[in-house]
Every structure is written in structure tokens, then in C-alpha cells.
Amino acid sequence: MKIILGITGSIAAYKAADLASRLVKQDHEVHVVMTRAATAFITPITLLTLTRQPVLAAPEDETQSWKPGHIDLADQADLFLVAPATANVIAAFAHGLAPDPLSSLYLALPRTTPVLIAPAMNGKMWLHPATRRNVGQLQQDGCAFVGPAEGGLACGYDGIGRLAPLEEILERITSIFAGKTC
């Protein structure tokens, strides 16, 4: 299956390398789309090497074809997975904003493409009413969420906000492809 893996600017972005590697080992074709902020935490070349696919991280990366990269990937996606997803990208998706290739791709997806979002952020941000509204809107729009998990956070707090364990994310992907649920 063709999975588009969106990576955003969270410290948990480093876990996306392991996630991408595991998905490739499960014989999925993985295409990575990153926000610019994500590239501060993990480099596109790491993900290019693990997936053996070009990485889309900026508008200038969309020059590989006459068809914009985000449109081409949206047309081919069997699953759109964002792991980790920051409060910022959740808000952009919920409000239909498209300031970068990742959010543009989200808006270009056929409505039949499953969307799985794995948030990772400070617990106060996750619990903020604005984030809760945005998550609710995305759920109403048909997006599914996995996590966040509880535990020690990079900011020093303890509580909700960690990226869901990779095993849990992989189990949800398996369920989606088995047709059980998103």
C-alpha cells in the first residue's frame, strides 16, 4: 500500500524515521512530506534513505514533475498518516489552511482516503480548548486519531502529549488496511 507519512515540527519527529523504516519493512511504499519545522528535528536525507523515495519538504521540492508533488501524492495515497502531528498542523487542517506542501496535500486528498493523525505536543497544548475544537472538527471530517499517550514529555512535564507508541500506530494502520476501521 502507498502511505504518505507527514512529519511536523515536534521533538517526536525523530521517531518518524523508525516508523518509516518499519512501514517499508512491511512492504508499504512510503512517501514522506515534512513541514519546514520538522527538518529542524530530522533531515530529509535520513527519510529519503529509509524510504528510497523523494521527500517533499518545501514548495521548491515540487519541481520533479509538471504535476505538483502534493497533488500527485494525494491522488495515489492509500493512507495519509501524520506522525507526529503538532497543534499547528492540526489547526491548519481543521481550518483548511494550506501554507505548505503537507497541508496542501491534506486538502487535495480524495475524501475516501483514510487519514490517521498521531499528535505529539505539550499536554497543555493538547488540552487547550482551541486544540480540542480542532481535533473535534477533524474527527467530524472523518479523520482518525491515535494517541497522544501519557508519560514524560520533552518539555519536562509528565502527562498526556507523547506520540503514541509506534506499535499502536502500526496496529491502527493494519486495522485500516484490513477494512476494520480508521
N, C-alpha and C positions, 0 to 999 in steps of 0.2 A: 504494500500500500504506500501511497505517497503522502508523507506527513510534512506539513510546513511547521517548523519549530520557530516560534517567535521568542526572542530573548530581550528582556528590558534591563534597565539600569539598576539592578538590585545586587547586593553583595552575593546573593544566591546564584548569580549568573554563572559562577564557576561550576556549579553543579550541572549546568546545561551541557557541558562537554561530556560528562559521564552519561547523561540521559541520551544525547545524540548517539554516542557510541553504542549504548545498549539497544537502541532502536535499529541501528544499522545491523547489528549482530542478529536481530530478529528478522532480518531481510526486508526491512522497510527502506524506502527511498526517502531520505531526509534532506530537506532544503531549509536552510537557516535564513531568517530575516531578523536583523537586530536593529535596535534603536542606537543612535549615536552614544547615548549614555551607557548602553551595555558594553560598548567597545572599551570603556574605561576599566571594566572588570575582567573581560576576556577578549582575546583578539579574534578577528575573523579568520585568520590563517589557522588557528587551532581547530576551528569548526570546519573549515574547508578541508583540512587534512583528515579529520574524523569522518566526515560525511562524503568526501570526494565529490562535492557539489559546490558551485559558486555560492558565495554568501552575499546577501543583499543587506547593506548596512547604511547606505546613503543614496540619495537620488542619482548621483553620478554613477552608481553601480548598475543602473538600469539601462546602460547603453550596449548591452551584449546582443540585442536584437532590435528589430523595428518595433516589436510589441513591448510595451513597458513591462518590466520584470514582475511587478506586483500584480498586474492583470494576468499575465501568463501563469504565474504560480497559483493565483486564486482559481483560475479555470481548471487546473489539474489536481487540486488538493482533494485527498480523501479524508483528511483531518487537518484542522488548524489548531495547533497546540501552542499556548503561550505559557512558558515556564522558564524563569519566573515572570510574573506579571506585577508591575508596580501600580500604585494608586493612580499615577499619572496616565498610564496606558489604559487602565480600566475606565477612567473618566473620559479619555478621548474616544474609546469605543462606544461608551454609553451615550455620548453626545454627538456622535457622528463626525468627529473631527478627524482630519487626515493630514497632519503636519509632517509625516514621514512615511517611508515605504511600508512599515509594519501596519500602521493604522489605515493606510490606503488599501492595503491588501485585505484587511478585515472588511472594509466597506465593499470591496469588489467580489467577495465570496458569494457563490450561489447560496441561496437560503437553505438548500438541502445539505450543505457541507457542515458536518459536526464541528462545533467549536468547544474546546476544553481549555479552561483557564486555571492556572495554578498560581495563586497570589503569593507574594512574599514581600513583607513590609513590616515596619514597626507596628506593634499592636494598637497603639493609639490611632494610627492612621487607618488601620483595618476597621476599627470600631467607630470611627468618625461618622456622623450621620450622612455626610456627603458621599463617602465611600459606600456606605450601606445602601444608599439610594441608587448609586451607580451599579452596584452588584445586582440589586433587585431589577433594575431596568434591563441589564444584560440577561438575567435569568428569564425575564418576561420575553425577551427577544429570542430565546432558545439556546442561549449559551449555558454550558455546564461548568461547574467549579469543582476542583479537588483541592482541599485544604482551605486555608492555611492550617498548619499544625502548631501545637504548643511546645514550648521549650525555651532554651536560652537563645536570645536574639543577638545579632551582631552589635546592636546599639548598647548592649549591656543589660537590657531589661530581660525579664523572664515572663513568658506568656504567649499569647497567640500571635502569629505572624510569620512563623518559619515556613519555608517551602515544604509542601507535603513530601513525605519520603518517596524517593524515586520508585520504589516497589509499588506504592499505592497509585502513583501516576501511571505506571506501566500496566497495572491491573485494570485501571479505567479505560485505557486505550484498547486493551484486549477485549473488554466488555463492549466497547463501542463497535469494534470491527466484527464482533460476534453477533451484533444486532440486538443486544440486550437493552442497552440504554446509553444515553450520553450523560 
